Amino acid sequence: MSKLSLEQINKMYPDVLSEIGNIGAGNATTAVANMLNVKINMSVPHVELTPVEKIVSAIGSEDEVVVGIMLGVEADITGSMMFLMDMPSAHHLVNRLMMRPADYDADFDEMDLSAIKEIGNIIAGAYLSALSGLTNLKITPTVPYVAIDMAGAILSVPAIQFGMVGDNALMIKTEMGDDLDISGYYILMPEGDSYQKILAALGLPV
């Protein structure tokens, strides 16, 4: 069978892609709720395979300042993963973790950035653990790092570092409600043959 295009996969296998989003984002949301001891309801994630160079336009303006938690992915698949949040979401999350007033919006200091990095560890670990269980692939994260910059600048880093320009990313948009009001994007960018390994493990033709 010939290799399917992204458009064909998005169209023919929405249930498979939705399952990836629901399980991965659901695990991450539960991990955050347990960490903060808050009640969180998650909206149904929007999931699609997207060319890396089109991610910025998919999430909004490239000039918008966002918080990016970035890490490498190792073991059976290799590549990079990011979790992007807008600034209000990041402040809201850090304020809850640091037990500050909800409207506190001073610039992040070193302690705040350390907290965001730990949140990234938990989110990425929970998401990748879910993806590993779904695909039966061994997937482990590297130590994350945090960047606060315009979306276009942040997304250019993994594209250059991992040679991903022109290749495909799995992008999941999620929203967390109730006691926490956060919207963000999980972006998994496999490199080499990792993309094919994931699709094959999910039973999709490659």
C-alpha positions, 0 to 999 in steps of 0.5 A: 500500500502506498504511503498516505499523505497527512491530509488522508491520514487526518481524514481517514483516521480521526478516531486514532488521532483523537485517541492519541490526544485524549489519552495523552492530554488526559494523563497530563491533565490528571498529573497537573491536577494531582500536583496542584490538588485542584479539580480540572476538566479537559475539553476534547483535544483537537489533534492533527498531523501537521507539517512543522513549518505550518505549526506557527500559523496553526496556533496563532500569531508568530509575534505572540509571546508564549512559554515553551517547555521543550525536551528531547525524546529518546529510546524507540523513537527520537525527536523533540516535544514541546508544550506551549502556553500563552502568558495568561495560562502560564501565570495562572499555573505558576500562581496556583503552584506558588500559592499567589493571588490569581492576578499576580503577573510580575515577570517570571523569576528563577524560582518561577522558571524552575517551577515551570520546568518541573511542570514540564517534567510532569506534563511531558512524562505523563503524555509520553507515558500514555503514548508509550502505552498506546503504541507499546514503544519505549519513549523517554524524555530528556531534561526539559528547558524553558523559553519565553519568547515569540511563538515563531522564535520558539518554534524555530529552535527545534526545527533547526536543532532536529533538522525537522523543517519540512517534516511532520508533527503531531499537534494537540490543542487542549484546554483545562477548565474548572479550578484551572483555566489553561489552554496549550499545545502539545507538539511531538516532532519525531525525527528519522523513521520515528514518525513511521514507527508511531504510525505503524504501531497504531496500525496505520499504513506507512 
